[in-house]
Amino acid sequence: MTYRIIADAAMVVHFAFLAYLVVGGFVAWRWRRTIWVHAAVAAWGVISIVTGVECPLTVLEDWARHQAGLRGLPPSGFIDNYIEGVIYPEEYTNLARLGVAVLVLFSYVGYVLRRQ
């Protein structure tokens, strides 16, 4: 039971992390100091896409699922399991990534303009 809770908690934190990746720049419009947290989150997002490095939350969830006797995540990882094909079709992955990048850039431009 404990491992199942760990797996589910890792999944929830992962979704929250991805949501913050998308909207965190806008959050910084109100709470300016959070821009540094968002910059780190955005950098991690870029690094994981460019290099293919596996997210520690994915590793944690997969490990906990195996420990609980559940089916683990597929080798393609968290996003392929929970998001691609569920929220958007798999063939639109690059378009979804571009959309997120545009939102983040727009939020940063707005952040700079609001600071003036």
Contacts in CASP RR format, 6 or more apart in sequence:
PFRMAT RR
TARGET T0000
AUTHOR 0000-0000-0000
METHOD contacts of the structure
MODEL  1
MTYRIIADAAMVVHFAFLAYLVVGGFVAWRWRRTIWVHAAVAAWGVISIV
TGVECPLTVLEDWARHQAGLRGLPPSGFIDNYIEGVIYPEEYTNLARLGV
AVLVLFSYVGYVLRRQ
1 68 0 8 1.000
3 64 0 8 1.000
3 65 0 8 1.000
3 67 0 8 1.000
3 68 0 8 1.000
3 69 0 8 1.000
4 64 0 8 1.000
4 65 0 8 1.000
4 68 0 8 1.000
4 70 0 8 1.000
6 60 0 8 1.000
6 61 0 8 1.000
6 64 0 8 1.000
6 67 0 8 1.000
7 60 0 8 1.000
7 61 0 8 1.000
7 64 0 8 1.000
7 65 0 8 1.000
7 68 0 8 1.000
7 70 0 8 1.000
10 57 0 8 1.000
10 60 0 8 1.000
10 61 0 8 1.000
10 64 0 8 1.000
11 61 0 8 1.000
11 78 0 8 1.000
11 82 0 8 1.000
13 57 0 8 1.000
14 55 0 8 1.000
14 57 0 8 1.000
14 58 0 8 1.000
14 61 0 8 1.000
14 78 0 8 1.000
15 82 0 8 1.000
17 41 0 8 1.000
17 57 0 8 1.000
18 79 0 8 1.000
18 83 0 8 1.000
20 27 0 8 1.000
20 38 0 8 1.000
20 41 0 8 1.000
21 38 0 8 1.000
21 41 0 8 1.000
21 42 0 8 1.000
21 45 0 8 1.000
21 100 0 8 1.000
21 104 0 8 1.000
22 100 0 8 1.000
22 103 0 8 1.000
22 104 0 8 1.000
23 103 0 8 1.000
23 107 0 8 1.000
24 34 0 8 1.000
24 38 0 8 1.000
24 41 0 8 1.000
24 107 0 8 1.000
25 34 0 8 1.000
25 35 0 8 1.000
25 38 0 8 1.000
25 104 0 8 1.000
25 107 0 8 1.000
25 108 0 8 1.000
25 111 0 8 1.000
26 107 0 8 1.000
27 34 0 8 1.000
27 38 0 8 1.000
28 34 0 8 1.000
28 35 0 8 1.000
28 38 0 8 1.000
28 107 0 8 1.000
28 111 0 8 1.000
29 107 0 8 1.000
29 110 0 8 1.000
29 111 0 8 1.000
29 114 0 8 1.000
32 111 0 8 1.000
32 115 0 8 1.000
35 111 0 8 1.000
42 104 0 8 1.000
44 55 0 8 1.000
47 53 0 8 1.000
48 54 0 8 1.000
48 55 0 8 1.000
49 97 0 8 1.000
54 77 0 8 1.000
55 78 0 8 1.000
57 78 0 8 1.000
58 73 0 8 1.000
58 77 0 8 1.000
58 78 0 8 1.000
61 73 0 8 1.000
61 78 0 8 1.000
62 72 0 8 1.000
62 73 0 8 1.000
62 77 0 8 1.000
65 71 0 8 1.000
65 72 0 8 1.000
65 73 0 8 1.000
66 72 0 8 1.000
73 81 0 8 1.000
74 80 0 8 1.000
74 81 0 8 1.000
80 90 0 8 1.000
84 90 0 8 1.000
84 93 0 8 1.000
88 95 0 8 1.000
88 96 0 8 1.000
END
